Amino acid sequence: MRRAFILFFFLTLACAAGARADEPGFTPAPGFVLTRPNDSGEGLRLGAEFNYISRADFTNGLGSVSVARADVKADYSLFSLSLGVSHFLWESKANVRFSEGESRDPWDDLYDVTLQARLLNDTVGDHWHYWLNGELSSSFESDFPGAVGAGFDGGVAYDFWDGWMLGLSAKAVALSALSDALFGDVKFGAVVAVSQKSLRNTLRAAGLLPDLPEGKDSIGFSFYLTGAEKTYRLSPDSPVRRNGFLGMRRSAVGASLDYTLDEHWSFFVGPEYNYGRQYILYDSDGRQTSSHRLGDAWGGRAGFRFVF
């Protein structure tokens, strides 16, 4: 297609991490979902995630915003369908300016629809786990399908020390009929994850807290670093950019507590610190017209997964 596809082909060698490969899958960080290879059968799996980023000011002093987001996801066999909506809570729309002159009402909600097909999902020995997904996505303010893209994401996790997992990840989705420099969805990340049982075994082996009781594999902890850029198609009558595009960049560091209740239910919750945030506006041909930086902000995420 475009030479951008060459780039994301190599980016798909990136990865995600979670619990041990022989444990029930849990979600240690955004986008890092680890399931056993034999967990990709015919069963239906449902999940939901909720994120919040607290209010932050634009660095040019032209307004402030907080963001709430909800995602729902369904997996069946080799396929996954997810729907997401981000709701923007502007402190005062009259103070928000993305161009010279009078203020213009910005967007309120942005939507995502993503269809994935699992291409690879396997283990190598007792320590390595990898997978690769193909993806079609649509991102828009009001009119479906909006910004349509195709690409891949992939993963590999490594048990580097008695149940301590290390993973890296990357994802790239290119938009059709646009500049090679404009991607629909680009992500990268790194995560360290460990179960409560493995953590306590490590502390006892190191001579720290030798009387610590046995832990549980059903409880896990993870620490992660992520970076992402996502592009949305604005509405045809958008006051900001008619038929234009909005690119959103952010990086985050966070922690997560994961709990597997039983063979059906698992939950996660944790804080997150968002930094390096930027909103970038493009015209209908994908040419950048302006960029606007946001201050750092605290946030959090929580969610659940149900396996039938």
Secondary structure, DSSP 8 states (H G I E B T S, - for coil): --THHHHHHHHTT-----S-TTS-----BTTB----GGG-SS-EEEEEEEEEEEEEEBTTSS-EEEEEEEEEEEEETTEEEEEEEEEEEES-GGG--SSSSS-----SEEEEEEEEEEEEEEEETTTEEEEEEEEEEEEESSSSS-EEEEEEEEEEEEEEETTEEEEEEEEEEEETTS-TT-EEEEEEEEEEEEEHHHHHHHHHHTTSSTT-----TTEEEEEEEEEEEEEEE--TT-SS-TT-EEEEEEEEEEEEEEEE-SSSEEEEEEEEEEEEEEEEEE-TTS-EEEEEEE--EEEEEEEEEEE-
